[in-house]
Amino acid sequence: MQTESSSAHAERARQLLKSSVVWDNVWPVDLPGLESVGNTWDRLERFAAAGVTALGLTLAGDNHNSAEALRLTGWARNELRARSSSLMLAQTVDDIATAKRAGKLAVVMQFEGTRCFERDLNLIDAFYALGVRQTLLAFNTANCTGSGCAERVDGGLTAYGRRFIREAERVGMLIDLSHVGRQTSLDALAMAQRPMVISHSNANAVHTSFRNIDDVQAAACADTGGLVAISGSSEYLGDTQCRSETLFRHLDHYVQLIGPAHVGIGLDIVFEPEPLNRWARGRPEEWPMAQDPAWPGFSYAMPEQLVELIELMLTHGYAESAVEDILGRNYMRVCSQVWR
C-alpha cells in the first residue's frame, strides 16, 4: 500500500511527465530491407502516449555509405511528412517546443557513426541541411575518425577525426560519444569548443560493460557543457529485467558525480530484440559479449517506465527543477548551444 508521501510523489510524477519537455535521445527505427526488431513507425505512438516530447531517430552510420545514408534520410523525411498530424521533424530547439504545444512527437534525425560521410567533410553540411542533427564518431569498431569501444587497442582520435569535429562544430552538428573508445572519446572531449553528449551509455561504476563509460569520461563530457544520458538496455544496466530502480541507480550515479544539469535520457529501446540478438551474435568484432553461449541477449526498459523513474527521483529528494532538467531541458540547452 502506498503511503501518503509515496502517493503524492506518484501524482506529482504524472504531472511532471505531462508538463515537461521529455527528450529520449535514441531510438533505432526499423530500416528498409532489414529484419524488423519491432521498431516500426506506428510504435512512435507508444512514445507519445508515454509522455515523450522529442525522440532521436537513428538512421545511417558505420554500416552505410553516403548514398545509402542519403536514401535513408530521404525515406525518413517522407515518412515524417506522411504522418504530420502526429509527428514533426525537429530541426531547431523551437521546433521541439512547438511540438510540445501542439501535442505532437518531435523527431530528431541522427547517425550512428561517420563512415556514411565517406571522408568528405562537405557532406556534414549537406546532411545537416536535410535535418540530421547528431552523429556518433564510431560504432563499437574503429573507423577513420578513431576507435570504437569494442577495440582491444584504442589509438585515439585520428587527424581526420579532429578535422571532422571542427567542421561538425562549425556546421552545428552535435557530436555523440556513445559506442566510442575511451581514449578517442577523451581526445574528442579535450578539443571540444561546443558541448558534446554521450547519448546512451551507463556507468561502469554501477555495472561494468565494454559499452559503459567511466567517471573520467563522464566528467570530461560535463566539462564541455554537455551531458551523459542513461540507456535502458539490459547489457548496460546489468539487469535483465531492466527495472526502473536500476535505471535510477545509473542516473543517480551521474547526478552525484556531475550534477543534474549534465544528465539526460537515451533509452535506445528495441521492442522485439531477438532479431537484434541474432545480429549481435553474428558480429563478434562489434559485440564480443554476444559470443558467450550463456549471454542472455538484450532486453530493454519500456517508455512507460519514465513515470516510475520520475517518481524515484522525487522519492530520493530530487528538486522538481532538476527532474525537468534531466527529462529534457538539458538537451534543449545543449542543442541551443550547438545547432546552427
DARA-V294278 format. One record per backbone hydrogen bond with DSSP energy under -1.0 kcal/mol. NH is the residue of the N-H (numbers start at 0). CO is the residue of the C=O. E is the energy in kcal/mol with one decimal. If there is no record, write none. Layout:
BEGIN
NH;CO;E, NH;CO;E
END
This chain:
BEGIN
6;2;-2.6, 7;3;-2.0, 8;4;-2.3, 9;5;-2.3, 10;6;-2.2, 11;7;-2.6, 12;8;-2.5, 13;9;-1.8, 14;10;-2.0, 15;11;-2.7, 16;12;-2.4, 17;13;-1.7, 18;14;-2.2, 19;15;-2.4, 22;326;-3.2, 23;53;-2.5, 24;264;-2.4, 26;55;-1.5, 28;26;-1.1, 29;38;-2.8, 33;30;-1.7, 39;37;-1.1, 42;39;-1.5, 43;40;-1.6, 44;41;-1.4, 45;42;-1.2, 47;43;-2.1, 48;44;-2.6, 49;45;-1.5, 50;47;-1.4, 51;46;-2.4, 52;21;-2.6, 53;21;-2.4, 54;105;-2.5, 55;23;-2.2, 56;107;-3.4, 57;26;-2.4, 58;109;-2.5, 61;111;-1.9, 63;60;-1.7, 68;64;-2.3, 69;65;-2.3, 70;66;-2.2, 71;67;-2.4, 72;68;-2.3, 73;69;-2.5, 74;70;-2.5, 75;71;-2.5, 76;72;-2.3, 77;73;-2.1, 78;74;-2.3, 79;75;-2.4, 80;76;-2.2, 81;77;-2.1, 83;80;-1.3, 85;82;-1.8, 86;82;-2.5, 87;104;-1.9, 89;106;-3.0, 96;92;-1.6, 97;93;-2.5, 98;94;-2.5, 99;95;-2.0, 100;96;-2.0, 101;97;-2.1, 103;98;-2.5, 104;85;-2.6, 105;52;-3.2, 106;87;-2.8, 107;54;-2.6, 109;56;-2.2, 110;133;-2.5, 111;59;-2.8, 113;136;-1.1, 116;113;-1.7, 117;114;-2.1, 119;116;-2.0, 122;119;-1.8, 123;120;-1.3, 125;121;-1.5, 126;122;-2.8, 127;123;-2.1, 128;124;-2.3, 130;127;-1.5, 131;126;-2.3, 132;108;-2.7, 134;173;-2.3, 135;110;-1.7, 136;175;-1.1, 139;178;-1.6, 140;138;-2.7, 142;145;-2.6, 148;178;-2.1, 149;139;-2.7, 150;147;-1.3, 157;144;-2.6, 161;157;-1.9, 162;158;-1.8, 163;159;-2.9, 164;160;-2.2, 165;161;-2.2, 166;162;-2.3, 167;163;-2.8, 168;164;-2.8, 169;165;-1.9, 170;166;-2.7, 171;167;-2.8, 172;167;-2.0, 173;132;-2.5, 175;134;-2.6, 176;196;-2.7, 179;176;-1.0, 180;146;-2.6, 184;180;-2.8, 185;181;-2.4, 186;182;-2.7, 187;183;-2.2, 188;184;-2.7, 189;185;-2.1, 190;186;-1.1, 196;174;-2.3, 197;226;-2.1, 200;228;-1.6, 203;212;-2.8, 205;202;-1.4, 206;202;-2.5, 211;208;-1.5, 212;201;-2.4, 217;213;-2.1, 218;214;-2.5, 219;215;-2.3, 220;216;-2.2, 221;217;-2.2, 222;218;-2.0, 223;220;-1.1, 224;221;-1.9, 225;220;-1.5, 227;261;-2.4, 228;197;-2.9, 229;263;-1.9, 231;266;-1.7, 233;298;-3.0, 236;232;-2.2, 237;233;-2.6, 238;233;-1.0, 241;238;-1.4, 246;242;-1.9, 247;243;-2.5, 248;244;-1.7, 249;245;-1.8, 250;246;-2.5, 251;247;-3.5, 252;248;-1.8, 253;249;-1.9, 254;250;-2.5, 255;251;-2.7, 256;252;-1.7, 257;253;-3.3, 258;254;-1.5, 261;258;-1.8, 263;227;-2.0, 265;229;-2.6, 267;25;-1.5, 271;36;-2.8, 276;272;-2.5, 277;273;-2.2, 278;274;-2.1, 279;275;-2.7, 280;276;-2.3, 281;277;-1.3, 282;279;-1.5, 285;282;-1.3, 286;282;-2.5, 289;286;-1.1, 290;287;-1.4, 291;288;-1.3, 294;291;-2.4, 300;231;-2.1, 304;301;-2.1, 305;302;-2.0, 308;304;-2.4, 309;305;-2.5, 310;306;-2.2, 311;307;-2.2, 312;308;-2.0, 313;309;-2.4, 314;310;-2.7, 315;311;-1.8, 316;313;-1.7, 317;312;-2.6, 322;318;-2.0, 323;319;-2.4, 324;320;-1.9, 325;321;-2.4, 326;322;-2.5, 327;323;-1.5, 328;323;-2.0, 329;324;-2.6, 331;327;-2.2, 332;328;-2.4, 333;329;-2.7, 334;330;-2.7, 335;331;-1.9, 336;332;-1.1, 337;333;-1.0, 338;334;-2.2
END
